[in-house]
Amino acid sequence: MKRKIIAYNFVLTEVLVPLKNEYDVEFFEKINPKTDPAFLDALKDVEGIIGLSLPVDAELLDCAPNLKIVSNNSTGYNNLSLDEMTKRGVMGTNTPGVLEGTTADAIFGILLAAARRIPEMDRFVKTGSWKHYLTTEQFAVDVHHKTLGIIGMGKIGSEIAKRGHLGFDMNILYHNRSRNMEAEEKYHAEYCDFDTLLKKSDFVVLMTPLTPETENLIGEREFKLMKNSAIFVNGSRGRTVDEAALIEALKNNEIYGAALDVYQIEPIKMDNPLLQFPNVVTTPHLGSATFETEEKMAKLAVENLLAGLNGKRPKNLVNPNVLGVL
Ligand code: DGY
């Protein structure tokens, strides 16, 4: 009997085709895993899971006694309950090192879009509202030479700093768990405490991973500390921001606008008030979604999966303590 793999929300399925000789690959997409009987049945003898954003918790793990590895097709791995996985000897992996530039392009893109009101002006043209030269009603704000504050100066944060410093002559501030000396040297990034960054930045860009410490990191207090002219950009995870507080801050003009690629609930519900603000740019969690990068991520995720299935240490193991349990 072939060993079973579940592919969950895995878009570039052609990358998995070569595995089909040796493994029984079952595909699932857009399901609520806990209520899909076929999914629950597949878990009984699955050895490897590969895909995006599957919540892997104790309940799921209890249904998958033969599971060896969950290979996330993303850098973020907040969907994995690592303690539960480690206890049961299940490895978890991610795909760092291949998507940083692509994600930084996207996040810098939505920052520019919000500052220069590009989606709003696109609608202005397409709805036939452009009947005269622009008035102050359509004016926007500059990006170049402004202060860019980055919370979470990992690899993607550094790439955003690079774009801001080298491309737009921006003054870079950052806050991070540890100092990033490379970004300080190359992009003149200045380390500062959290509140100072919020107070001084024209653009506050959130790039932290979602952890218990960063859940709701930005809320009412933080929006009040920001400049009224600030643009808030979220490229991390939706749950790092208190969305109700963001909505209040926008209603009360406590900030100038926002650019969001991630949300508390994804896909976002159409009745979410964030969709009503013309000064909020919304994109559908597209940070890494280019053909080139998604292919690299998919190949890396498969490489990690196969290593785990074959008893080797995967390149991007995120719970190395598991090796002591195996
Ligand atoms: C990542 O890699 O974490 C991206 O946000 C896609 O989920």
Residues whose N, C-alpha, C, O or C-beta is under 5 A from the ligand:
A	BS01	DGY	S74 T75 G76 G287
